[in-house]
Amino acid sequence: MSSPKSAKRKPAARAAEPVAGPQEAAAQELASAIQRGLAAGDPNVLTPQALQKLMTAACRLYSAQVEAGSETPPVREVTSTDIMTTASGLLKAGNLAVFELGMWQSWTGR
């Protein structure tokens, strides 16, 4: 009989590679349309309600992928100001303080 210490541990589950499909194409198309609108100086390319739905879905999807083992950063090619503005908005939406974020990061290592 083996002791619990000698039992083999299961390796951590790795995130499955996402499969490109219709959602992938739609996301690429939407991202391109938003970037074109911003390049043209239009910050109202989406209504606040549409942006909120998109951010909600993206936030949940990113969280699910991280929980599944993904280590892919959530954004590329954005400024520090873009990141800080978005992070501040997300913290405010969740009624969270920077202190709580720091504590969570120290507990989870993320």
MOPAC internal coordinates of N, CA, C and O (Angstrom, degrees):
PM7 1SCF
backbone

  N    0.0000 0     0.00 0     0.00 0    0    0    0
  C    1.4494 1     0.00 0     0.00 0    1    0    0
  C    1.5298 1   107.70 1     0.00 0    2    1    0
  O    1.2310 1   119.96 1   -46.23 1    3    2    1
  N    1.3059 1   117.68 1   133.77 1    3    2    1
  C    1.4601 1   119.71 1  -177.78 1    5    3    2
  C    1.5171 1   109.74 1   -94.28 1    6    5    3
  O    1.2310 1   122.05 1   -31.76 1    7    6    5
  N    1.3261 1   113.68 1   148.24 1    7    6    5
  C    1.4582 1   118.63 1   178.24 1    9    7    6
  C    1.5201 1   109.19 1   -82.09 1   10    9    7
  O    1.2310 1   120.06 1   -19.23 1   11   10    9
  N    1.3399 1   117.49 1   160.77 1   11   10    9
  C    1.4599 1   120.33 1   178.55 1   13   11   10
  C    1.5221 1   112.17 1   -57.21 1   14   13   11
  O    1.2310 1   120.18 1   148.53 1   15   14   13
  N    1.3413 1   117.25 1   -31.47 1   15   14   13
  C    1.4549 1   119.74 1  -179.06 1   17   15   14
  C    1.5190 1   111.81 1   -69.58 1   18   17   15
  O    1.2310 1   120.35 1   148.98 1   19   18   17
  N    1.3321 1   116.94 1   -31.02 1   19   18   17
  C    1.4533 1   118.80 1  -177.49 1   21   19   18
  C    1.5260 1   112.44 1   -89.21 1   22   21   19
  O    1.2310 1   120.21 1   170.72 1   23   22   21
  N    1.3158 1   117.21 1    -9.28 1   23   22   21
  C    1.4630 1   119.96 1   179.21 1   25   23   22
  C    1.5259 1   109.56 1   -65.60 1   26   25   23
  O    1.2310 1   121.23 1   -40.54 1   27   26   25
  N    1.3260 1   115.24 1   139.46 1   27   26   25
  C    1.4606 1   119.38 1   178.75 1   29   27   26
  C    1.5172 1   109.66 1   -71.44 1   30   29   27
  O    1.2310 1   121.82 1   -41.50 1   31   30   29
  N    1.3332 1   114.13 1   138.50 1   31   30   29
  C    1.4616 1   118.93 1   176.92 1   33   31   30
  C    1.5119 1   109.58 1   -89.33 1   34   33   31
  O    1.2310 1   121.34 1   -34.69 1   35   34   33
  N    1.3146 1   115.05 1   145.31 1   35   34   33
  C    1.4495 1   120.34 1   175.79 1   37   35   34
  C    1.5139 1   108.42 1   -71.73 1   38   37   35
  O    1.2310 1   119.90 1   -43.69 1   39   38   37
  N    1.3327 1   117.80 1   136.31 1   39   38   37
  C    1.4577 1   118.19 1   175.77 1   41   39   38
  C    1.5244 1   109.77 1   -66.81 1   42   41   39
  O    1.2310 1   121.00 1   -29.34 1   43   42   41
  N    1.3318 1   115.69 1   150.66 1   43   42   41
  C    1.4601 1   120.13 1   179.00 1   45   43   42
  C    1.5228 1   109.39 1   -59.94 1   46   45   43
  O    1.2310 1   121.20 1   -40.18 1   47   46   45
  N    1.3105 1   115.30 1   139.82 1   47   46   45
  C    1.4637 1   119.96 1   179.03 1   49   47   46
  C    1.5233 1   109.66 1   -66.92 1   50   49   47
  O    1.2310 1   121.10 1   -44.44 1   51   50   49
  N    1.3034 1   115.50 1   135.56 1   51   50   49
  C    1.4547 1   120.80 1   177.32 1   53   51   50
  C    1.5133 1   108.30 1   -93.64 1   54   53   51
  O    1.2310 1   121.01 1   -32.20 1   55   54   53
  N    1.3081 1   115.67 1   147.80 1   55   54   53
  C    1.4545 1   119.96 1   178.67 1   57   55   54
  C    1.5247 1   109.31 1   -67.55 1   58   57   55
  O    1.2310 1   120.65 1   -46.95 1   59   58   57
  N    1.3081 1   116.36 1   133.05 1   59   58   57
  C    1.4565 1   120.28 1   176.01 1   61   59   58
  C    1.5220 1   108.64 1   -70.09 1   62   61   59
  O    1.2310 1   121.08 1   -35.62 1   63   62   61
  N    1.3063 1   115.54 1   144.38 1   63   62   61
  C    1.4607 1   119.28 1   177.86 1   65   63   62
  C    1.5243 1   108.62 1   -68.08 1   66   65   63
  O    1.2310 1   120.32 1   -49.78 1   67   66   65
  N    1.3489 1   116.99 1   130.22 1   67   66   65
  C    1.4655 1   119.26 1   177.82 1   69   67   66
  C    1.5278 1   110.47 1   -61.72 1   70   69   67
  O    1.2310 1   120.98 1   -35.93 1   71   70   69
  N    1.2992 1   115.73 1   144.07 1   71   70   69
  C    1.4525 1   121.64 1   178.86 1   73   71   70
  C    1.5198 1   108.47 1   -98.39 1   74   73   71
  O    1.2310 1   120.75 1   -54.23 1   75   74   73
  N    1.3353 1   116.18 1   125.77 1   75   74   73
  C    1.4605 1   119.95 1   178.54 1   77   75   74
  C    1.5255 1   108.65 1   -65.76 1   78   77   75
  O    1.2310 1   120.94 1   -46.72 1   79   78   77
  N    1.2996 1   115.80 1   133.28 1   79   78   77
  C    1.4530 1   121.30 1   179.83 1   81   79   78
  C    1.5165 1   109.04 1  -153.15 1   82   81   79
  O    1.2310 1   120.52 1    18.94 1   83   82   81
  N    1.3145 1   116.62 1  -161.06 1   83   82   81
  C    1.4627 1   119.22 1  -177.70 1   85   83   82
  C    1.5304 1   112.87 1   -62.15 1   86   85   83
  O    1.2310 1   119.84 1   147.77 1   87   86   85
  N    1.3368 1   117.91 1   -32.23 1   87   86   85
  C    1.4602 1   119.60 1   178.16 1   89   87   86
  C    1.5224 1   110.80 1   -66.64 1   90   89   87
  O    1.2310 1   120.70 1   142.36 1   91   90   89
  N    1.3235 1   116.27 1   -37.64 1   91   90   89
  C    1.4619 1   121.27 1   178.89 1   93   91   90
  C    1.5312 1   110.17 1   -60.87 1   94   93   91
  O    1.2310 1   120.85 1   131.95 1   95   94   93
  N    1.3179 1   115.97 1   -48.05 1   95   94   93
  C    1.4663 1   120.60 1  -179.67 1   97   95   94
  C    1.5254 1   110.81 1   -63.78 1   98   97   95
  O    1.2310 1   120.50 1   138.09 1   99   98   97
  N    1.3198 1   116.66 1   -41.91 1   99   98   97
  C    1.4672 1   120.44 1   179.69 1  101   99   98
  C    1.5316 1   110.76 1   -64.74 1  102  101   99
  O    1.2310 1   120.62 1   139.01 1  103  102  101
  N    1.3428 1   116.43 1   -40.99 1  103  102  101
  C    1.4704 1   120.39 1   178.89 1  105  103  102
  C    1.5221 1   110.46 1   -63.94 1  106  105  103
  O    1.2310 1   120.11 1   136.21 1  107  106  105
  N    1.3357 1   117.39 1   -43.79 1  107  106  105
  C    1.4619 1   121.08 1   178.69 1  109  107  106
  C    1.5286 1   110.97 1   -61.60 1  110  109  107
  O    1.2310 1   120.83 1   137.24 1  111  110  109
  N    1.3229 1   116.02 1   -42.76 1  111  110  109
  C    1.4640 1   121.01 1  -179.81 1  113  111  110
  C    1.5310 1   110.96 1   -65.27 1  114  113  111
  O    1.2310 1   120.22 1   135.36 1  115  114  113
  N    1.3332 1   117.19 1   -44.64 1  115  114  113
  C    1.4589 1   120.97 1   178.81 1  117  115  114
  C    1.5216 1   111.18 1   -63.75 1  118  117  115
  O    1.2310 1   120.40 1   135.95 1  119  118  117
  N    1.3302 1   116.84 1   -44.05 1  119  118  117
  C    1.4669 1   120.40 1   178.77 1  121  119  118
  C    1.5245 1   110.84 1   -59.96 1  122  121  119
  O    1.2310 1   120.30 1   137.75 1  123  122  121
  N    1.3155 1   117.04 1   -42.25 1  123  122  121
  C    1.4694 1   120.88 1   178.89 1  125  123  122
  C    1.5215 1   111.21 1   -64.60 1  126  125  123
  O    1.2310 1   120.16 1   137.97 1  127  126  125
  N    1.3213 1   117.31 1   -42.03 1  127  126  125
  C    1.4722 1   120.71 1   179.33 1  129  127  126
  C    1.5257 1   110.85 1   -63.93 1  130  129  127
  O    1.2310 1   120.37 1   139.49 1  131  130  129
  N    1.3289 1   116.89 1   -40.51 1  131  130  129
  C    1.4630 1   120.80 1   178.27 1  133  131  130
  C    1.5292 1   109.83 1   -64.63 1  134  133  131
  O    1.2310 1   120.14 1   134.19 1  135  134  133
  N    1.3387 1   117.33 1   -45.81 1  135  134  133
  C    1.4674 1   121.04 1   179.38 1  137  135  134
  C    1.5257 1   111.20 1   -61.00 1  138  137  135
  O    1.2310 1   120.02 1   139.09 1  139  138  137
  N    1.3287 1   117.57 1   -40.91 1  139  138  137
  C    1.4850 1   120.68 1   177.55 1  141  139  138
  C    1.5247 1   110.35 1   -62.77 1  142  141  139
  O    1.2310 1   120.20 1   136.23 1  143  142  141
  N    1.3230 1   117.22 1   -43.77 1  143  142  141
  C    1.4552 1   120.76 1   179.25 1  145  143  142
  C    1.5173 1   111.71 1   -61.48 1  146  145  143
  O    1.2310 1   120.69 1   135.67 1  147  146  145
  N    1.3371 1   116.29 1   -44.33 1  147  146  145
  C    1.4647 1   120.45 1   178.73 1  149  147  146
  C    1.5250 1   111.20 1   -64.44 1  150  149  147
  O    1.2310 1   120.29 1   139.58 1  151  150  149
  N    1.3389 1   117.04 1   -40.42 1  151  150  149
  C    1.4684 1   121.24 1   178.53 1  153  151  150
  C    1.5214 1   111.02 1   -63.29 1  154  153  151
  O    1.2310 1   120.62 1   150.32 1  155  154  153
  N    1.3358 1   116.42 1   -29.68 1  155  154  153
  C    1.4613 1   121.33 1   178.00 1  157  155  154
  C    1.5231 1   111.88 1   -84.70 1  158  157  155
  O    1.2310 1   120.38 1  -178.50 1  159  158  157
  N    1.3243 1   116.89 1     1.50 1  159  158  157
  C    1.4624 1   120.82 1   177.88 1  161  159  158
  C    1.5142 1   114.86 1    85.03 1  162  161  159
  O    1.2310 1   120.17 1  -161.13 1  163  162  161
  N    1.3318 1   117.28 1    18.87 1  163  162  161
  C    1.4657 1   121.21 1  -178.77 1  165  163  162
  C    1.5310 1   110.64 1  -105.29 1  166  165  163
  O    1.2310 1   119.91 1   -81.53 1  167  166  165
  N    1.3422 1   117.78 1    98.47 1  167  166  165
  C    1.4582 1   119.53 1   177.70 1  169  167  166
  C    1.5349 1   112.72 1   -77.40 1  170  169  167
  O    1.2310 1   120.18 1   175.25 1  171  170  169
  N    1.3261 1   117.26 1    -4.75 1  171  170  169
  C    1.4680 1   121.72 1  -179.02 1  173  171  170
  C    1.5221 1   111.47 1  -104.32 1  174  173  171
  O    1.2310 1   120.67 1  -146.43 1  175  174  173
  N    1.3288 1   116.32 1    33.57 1  175  174  173
  C    1.4604 1   120.29 1  -179.51 1  177  175  174
  C    1.5281 1   110.83 1   -64.14 1  178  177  175
  O    1.2310 1   120.07 1   154.70 1  179  178  177
  N    1.3239 1   117.47 1   -25.30 1  179  178  177
  C    1.4659 1   123.83 1   172.14 1  181  179  178
  C    1.5234 1   108.41 1  -126.12 1  182  181  179
  O    1.2310 1   120.67 1   -29.60 1  183  182  181
  N    1.3242 1   116.32 1   150.40 1  183  182  181
  C    1.4609 1   119.32 1   173.00 1  185  183  182
  C    1.5251 1   108.20 1   -69.99 1  186  185  183
  O    1.2310 1   119.89 1   -22.67 1  187  186  185
  N    1.3304 1   117.81 1   157.33 1  187  186  185
  C    1.4657 1   118.92 1   175.87 1  189  187  186
  C    1.5320 1   112.66 1   -55.95 1  190  189  187
  O    1.2310 1   120.42 1   144.26 1  191  190  189
  N    1.3320 1   116.80 1   -35.74 1  191  190  189
  C    1.4649 1   120.42 1  -179.78 1  193  191  190
  C    1.5318 1   111.02 1   -67.94 1  194  193  191
  O    1.2310 1   120.19 1   138.76 1  195  194  193
  N    1.3377 1   117.24 1   -41.24 1  195  194  193
  C    1.4642 1   120.42 1   178.73 1  197  195  194
  C    1.5307 1   110.28 1   -67.15 1  198  197  195
  O    1.2310 1   120.28 1   139.39 1  199  198  197
  N    1.3308 1   117.07 1   -40.61 1  199  198  197
  C    1.4616 1   120.92 1   177.97 1  201  199  198
  C    1.5310 1   110.24 1   -62.78 1  202  201  199
  O    1.2310 1   120.62 1   139.29 1  203  202  201
  N    1.3235 1   116.42 1   -40.71 1  203  202  201
  C    1.4630 1   120.79 1   179.66 1  205  203  202
  C    1.5311 1   110.55 1   -62.26 1  206  205  203
  O    1.2310 1   119.99 1   135.70 1  207  206  205
  N    1.3247 1   117.62 1   -44.30 1  207  206  205
  C    1.4723 1   120.72 1   178.63 1  209  207  206
  C    1.5222 1   110.58 1   -63.62 1  210  209  207
  O    1.2310 1   120.51 1   138.90 1  211  210  209
  N    1.3257 1   116.62 1   -41.10 1  211  210  209
  C    1.4610 1   120.85 1   179.96 1  213  211  210
  C    1.5268 1   111.53 1   -66.17 1  214  213  211
  O    1.2310 1   120.42 1   135.13 1  215  214  213
  N    1.3324 1   116.80 1   -44.87 1  215  214  213
  C    1.4703 1   120.86 1   178.93 1  217  215  214
  C    1.5230 1   110.88 1   -64.27 1  218  217  215
  O    1.2310 1   120.03 1   141.03 1  219  218  217
  N    1.3270 1   117.54 1   -38.97 1  219  218  217
  C    1.4582 1   121.68 1   178.41 1  221  219  218
  C    1.5223 1   110.60 1   -61.47 1  222  221  219
  O    1.2310 1   120.76 1   131.91 1  223  222  221
  N    1.3305 1   116.15 1   -48.09 1  223  222  221
  C    1.4605 1   120.14 1  -179.91 1  225  223  222
  C    1.5294 1   110.72 1   -64.79 1  226  225  223
  O    1.2310 1   120.09 1   137.15 1  227  226  225
  N    1.3314 1   117.43 1   -42.85 1  227  226  225
  C    1.4636 1   121.11 1  -179.46 1  229  227  226
  C    1.5278 1   110.89 1   -64.81 1  230  229  227
  O    1.2310 1   120.34 1   139.01 1  231  230  229
  N    1.3230 1   116.96 1   -40.99 1  231  230  229
  C    1.4645 1   121.53 1   179.34 1  233  231  230
  C    1.5255 1   110.31 1   -62.65 1  234  233  231
  O    1.2310 1   120.23 1   134.46 1  235  234  233
  N    1.3198 1   117.16 1   -45.54 1  235  234  233
  C    1.4674 1   121.01 1   179.91 1  237  235  234
  C    1.5258 1   111.42 1   -66.64 1  238  237  235
  O    1.2310 1   120.54 1   139.89 1  239  238  237
  N    1.3321 1   116.57 1   -40.11 1  239  238  237
  C    1.4617 1   120.37 1   179.66 1  241  239  238
  C    1.5261 1   110.92 1   -66.25 1  242  241  239
  O    1.2310 1   120.38 1   136.02 1  243  242  241
  N    1.3280 1   116.87 1   -43.98 1  243  242  241
  C    1.4601 1   120.11 1   179.01 1  245  243  242
  C    1.5329 1   110.10 1   -61.27 1  246  245  243
  O    1.2310 1   120.62 1   134.82 1  247  246  245
  N    1.3213 1   116.42 1   -45.18 1  247  246  245
  C    1.4617 1   120.71 1   179.30 1  249  247  246
  C    1.5213 1   111.21 1   -60.39 1  250  249  247
  O    1.2310 1   120.00 1   136.66 1  251  250  249
  N    1.3181 1   117.61 1   -43.34 1  251  250  249
  C    1.4661 1   121.46 1   179.67 1  253  251  250
  C    1.5302 1   110.67 1   -63.96 1  254  253  251
  O    1.2310 1   120.15 1   139.75 1  255  254  253
  N    1.3380 1   117.32 1   -40.25 1  255  254  253
  C    1.4567 1   119.70 1   179.69 1  257  255  254
  C    1.5250 1   111.37 1   -67.99 1  258  257  255
  O    1.2310 1   119.91 1   141.11 1  259  258  257
  N    1.3376 1   117.79 1   -38.89 1  259  258  257
  C    1.4641 1   120.61 1   176.85 1  261  259  258
  C    1.5229 1   109.78 1   -63.71 1  262  261  259
  O    1.2310 1   120.20 1   135.77 1  263  262  261
  N    1.3286 1   117.22 1   -44.23 1  263  262  261
  C    1.4638 1   120.87 1   178.42 1  265  263  262
  C    1.5267 1   111.25 1   -61.05 1  266  265  263
  O    1.2310 1   120.34 1   151.36 1  267  266  265
  N    1.3384 1   116.96 1   -28.64 1  267  266  265
  C    1.4653 1   121.59 1   179.76 1  269  267  266
  C    1.5295 1   111.88 1   -85.69 1  270  269  267
  O    1.2310 1   120.32 1   179.34 1  271  270  269
  N    1.3433 1   116.99 1    -0.66 1  271  270  269
  C    1.4604 1   119.77 1   175.04 1  273  271  270
  C    1.5076 1   116.44 1   110.41 1  274  273  271
  O    1.2310 1   119.54 1   179.14 1  275  274  273
  N    1.3215 1   118.48 1    -0.86 1  275  274  273
  C    1.4680 1   120.39 1   179.61 1  277  275  274
  C    1.5236 1   110.37 1   -67.08 1  278  277  275
  O    1.2310 1   120.99 1   -39.04 1  279  278  277
  N    1.3100 1   115.71 1   140.96 1  279  278  277
  C    1.4600 1   121.06 1   175.79 1  281  279  278
  C    1.5283 1   110.85 1  -117.63 1  282  281  279
  O    1.2310 1   120.27 1  -164.14 1  283  282  281
  N    1.3201 1   117.08 1    15.86 1  283  282  281
  C    1.4564 1   122.02 1  -179.76 1  285  283  282
  C    1.5211 1   109.52 1   -73.02 1  286  285  283
  O    1.2310 1   119.81 1   -51.74 1  287  286  285
  N    1.3385 1   117.96 1   128.26 1  287  286  285
  C    1.4698 1   119.83 1   177.74 1  289  287  286
  C    1.5387 1   110.19 1   -60.94 1  290  289  287
  O    1.2310 1   119.85 1   -31.49 1  291  290  289
  N    1.3220 1   117.90 1   148.51 1  291  290  289
  C    1.4583 1   120.33 1  -174.81 1  293  291  290
  C    1.5246 1   114.86 1   -72.92 1  294  293  291
  O    1.2310 1   119.63 1   159.17 1  295  294  293
  N    1.3257 1   118.32 1   -20.83 1  295  294  293
  C    1.4672 1   120.72 1  -178.08 1  297  295  294
  C    1.5176 1   110.70 1  -140.92 1  298  297  295
  O    1.2310 1   121.46 1   -19.14 1  299  298  297
  N    1.3299 1   114.82 1   160.86 1  299  298  297
  C    1.4618 1   122.88 1   173.74 1  301  299  298
  C    1.5180 1   107.64 1  -140.16 1  302  301  299
  O    1.2310 1   121.21 1   -26.28 1  303  302  301
  N    1.2937 1   115.29 1   153.72 1  303  302  301
  C    1.4574 1   121.65 1   172.02 1  305  303  302
  C    1.5337 1   113.29 1    55.90 1  306  305  303
  O    1.2310 1   120.87 1  -135.19 1  307  306  305
  N    1.3217 1   115.95 1    44.81 1  307  306  305
  C    1.4602 1   121.27 1   172.95 1  309  307  306
  C    1.5223 1   107.47 1  -124.11 1  310  309  307
  O    1.2310 1   121.09 1   -20.85 1  311  310  309
  N    1.3218 1   115.52 1   159.15 1  311  310  309
  C    1.4586 1   119.70 1  -179.33 1  313  311  310
  C    1.5187 1   110.58 1   -84.34 1  314  313  311
  O    1.2310 1   121.56 1   -15.39 1  315  314  313
  N    1.3192 1   114.62 1   164.61 1  315  314  313
  C    1.4676 1   119.94 1   174.93 1  317  315  314
  C    1.5260 1   110.02 1   -60.49 1  318  317  315
  O    1.2310 1   120.55 1   143.21 1  319  318  317
  N    1.3188 1   116.56 1   -36.79 1  319  318  317
  C    1.4664 1   120.47 1   178.31 1  321  319  318
  C    1.5208 1   110.39 1   -64.17 1  322  321  319
  O    1.2310 1   120.05 1   137.56 1  323  322  321
  N    1.3314 1   117.51 1   -42.44 1  323  322  321
  C    1.4745 1   120.48 1   176.92 1  325  323  322
  C    1.5257 1   110.45 1   -57.75 1  326  325  323
  O    1.2310 1   120.75 1   134.65 1  327  326  325
  N    1.3322 1   116.17 1   -45.35 1  327  326  325
  C    1.4642 1   120.99 1  -178.37 1  329  327  326
  C    1.5247 1   110.51 1   -65.46 1  330  329  327
  O    1.2310 1   120.00 1   133.28 1  331  330  329
  N    1.3317 1   117.61 1   -46.72 1  331  330  329
  C    1.4679 1   120.42 1  -178.09 1  333  331  330
  C    1.5327 1   111.24 1   -65.41 1  334  333  331
  O    1.2310 1   120.16 1   140.38 1  335  334  333
  N    1.3116 1   117.31 1   -39.62 1  335  334  333
  C    1.4694 1   120.81 1   179.01 1  337  335  334
  C    1.5237 1   110.11 1   -63.77 1  338  337  335
  O    1.2310 1   120.65 1   134.60 1  339  338  337
  N    1.3293 1   116.37 1   -45.40 1  339  338  337
  C    1.4643 1   120.71 1   179.95 1  341  339  338
  C    1.5204 1   111.26 1   -66.98 1  342  341  339
  O    1.2310 1   120.45 1   135.06 1  343  342  341
  N    1.3364 1   116.75 1   -44.94 1  343  342  341
  C    1.4667 1   120.33 1   179.36 1  345  343  342
  C    1.5242 1   110.55 1   -60.60 1  346  345  343
  O    1.2310 1   120.30 1   138.09 1  347  346  345
  N    1.3258 1   117.02 1   -41.91 1  347  346  345
  C    1.4660 1   120.27 1   178.53 1  349  347  346
  C    1.5201 1   111.15 1   -62.28 1  350  349  347
  O    1.2310 1   120.78 1   137.77 1  351  350  349
  N    1.3429 1   116.11 1   -42.23 1  351  350  349
  C    1.4615 1   120.12 1   178.23 1  353  351  350
  C    1.5130 1   112.34 1   -64.76 1  354  353  351
  O    1.2310 1   120.36 1   139.41 1  355  354  353
  N    1.3306 1   116.93 1   -40.59 1  355  354  353
  C    1.4652 1   120.62 1   178.62 1  357  355  354
  C    1.5270 1   111.37 1   -65.20 1  358  357  355
  O    1.2310 1   120.52 1   136.61 1  359  358  357
  N    1.3411 1   116.61 1   -43.39 1  359  358  357
  C    1.4668 1   119.72 1   177.97 1  361  359  358
  C    1.5263 1   110.82 1   -61.91 1  362  361  359
  O    1.2310 1   120.78 1   136.87 1  363  362  361
  N    1.3261 1   116.11 1   -43.13 1  363  362  361
  C    1.4631 1   120.06 1   179.56 1  365  363  362
  C    1.5353 1   110.58 1   -64.05 1  366  365  363
  O    1.2310 1   120.38 1   137.90 1  367  366  365
  N    1.3293 1   116.89 1   -42.10 1  367  366  365
  C    1.4719 1   120.87 1  -179.93 1  369  367  366
  C    1.5238 1   111.02 1   -62.69 1  370  369  367
  O    1.2310 1   120.32 1   146.58 1  371  370  369
  N    1.3317 1   116.99 1   -33.42 1  371  370  369
  C    1.4563 1   121.20 1   179.80 1  373  371  370
  C    1.5130 1   113.33 1   -90.86 1  374  373  371
  O    1.2310 1   120.65 1  -175.98 1  375  374  373
  N    1.3412 1   116.35 1     4.02 1  375  374  373
  C    1.4552 1   122.16 1  -177.71 1  377  375  374
  C    1.5368 1   110.31 1    54.17 1  378  377  375
  O    1.2310 1   121.38 1  -133.23 1  379  378  377
  N    1.3396 1   114.97 1    46.77 1  379  378  377
  C    1.4592 1   122.41 1  -178.47 1  381  379  378
  C    1.5231 1   110.36 1  -118.18 1  382  381  379
  O    1.2310 1   120.83 1   -26.43 1  383  382  381
  N    1.3187 1   116.02 1   153.57 1  383  382  381
  C    1.4617 1   121.69 1   176.72 1  385  383  382
  C    1.5249 1   109.06 1  -108.62 1  386  385  383
  O    1.2310 1   121.01 1   -20.12 1  387  386  385
  N    1.3142 1   115.67 1   159.88 1  387  386  385
  C    1.4585 1   120.80 1   178.49 1  389  387  386
  C    1.5273 1   110.17 1   -57.32 1  390  389  387
  O    1.2310 1   120.00 1   143.58 1  391  390  389
  N    1.3220 1   117.60 1   -36.42 1  391  390  389
  C    1.4658 1   121.94 1   177.60 1  393  391  390
  C    1.5243 1   110.64 1   -56.54 1  394  393  391
  O    1.2310 1   120.59 1   134.75 1  395  394  393
  N    1.3312 1   116.47 1   -45.25 1  395  394  393
  C    1.4665 1   120.52 1  -179.47 1  397  395  394
  C    1.5272 1   110.74 1   -64.70 1  398  397  395
  O    1.2310 1   120.44 1   142.67 1  399  398  397
  N    1.3160 1   116.77 1   -37.33 1  399  398  397
  C    1.4593 1   120.26 1   176.64 1  401  399  398
  C    1.5310 1   110.27 1   -62.83 1  402  401  399
  O    1.2310 1   120.61 1   134.85 1  403  402  401
  N    1.3157 1   116.45 1   -45.15 1  403  402  401
  C    1.4607 1   120.68 1   178.23 1  405  403  402
  C    1.5217 1   112.11 1   -60.43 1  406  405  403
  O    1.2310 1   120.39 1   137.61 1  407  406  405
  N    1.3115 1   116.86 1   -42.39 1  407  406  405
  C    1.4706 1   120.56 1   178.39 1  409  407  406
  C    1.5297 1   110.66 1   -63.73 1  410  409  407
  O    1.2310 1   120.74 1   134.86 1  411  410  409
  N    1.3273 1   116.18 1   -45.14 1  411  410  409
  C    1.4652 1   120.38 1   179.61 1  413  411  410
  C    1.5242 1   110.11 1   -61.30 1  414  413  411
  O    1.2310 1   120.28 1   136.68 1  415  414  413
  N    1.3275 1   117.08 1   -43.32 1  415  414  413
  C    1.4659 1   120.46 1   179.01 1  417  415  414
  C    1.5279 1   111.30 1   -61.34 1  418  417  415
  O    1.2310 1   120.32 1   139.85 1  419  418  417
  N    1.3284 1   117.00 1   -40.15 1  419  418  417
  C    1.4631 1   119.00 1  -179.87 1  421  419  418
  C    1.5307 1   111.33 1   -69.43 1  422  421  419
  O    1.2310 1   119.85 1   147.61 1  423  422  421
  N    1.3059 1   117.90 1   -32.39 1  423  422  421
  C    1.4640 1   121.36 1   179.22 1  425  423  422
  C    1.5257 1   111.75 1   -74.11 1  426  425  423
  O    1.2310 1   120.59 1   140.48 1  427  426  425
  N    1.3494 1   116.48 1   -39.52 1  427  426  425
  C    1.4681 1   119.90 1  -173.05 1  429  427  426
  C    1.5173 1   113.57 1   -98.38 1  430  429  427
  O    1.2310 1   120.16 1   163.04 1  431  430  429
  N    1.3209 1   117.31 1   -16.96 1  431  430  429
  C    1.4581 1   119.73 1  -176.67 1  433  431  430
  C    1.5141 1   113.46 1    75.62 1  434  433  431
  O    1.2310 1   120.22 1  -165.87 1  435  434  433
  N    1.3097 1   117.18 1    14.13 1  435  434  433
  C    1.4753 1   120.98 1   179.50 1  437  435  434
  C    1.4937 1   111.02 1  -101.46 1  438  437  435
  O    1.2310 1   120.10 1   180.00 1  439  438  437

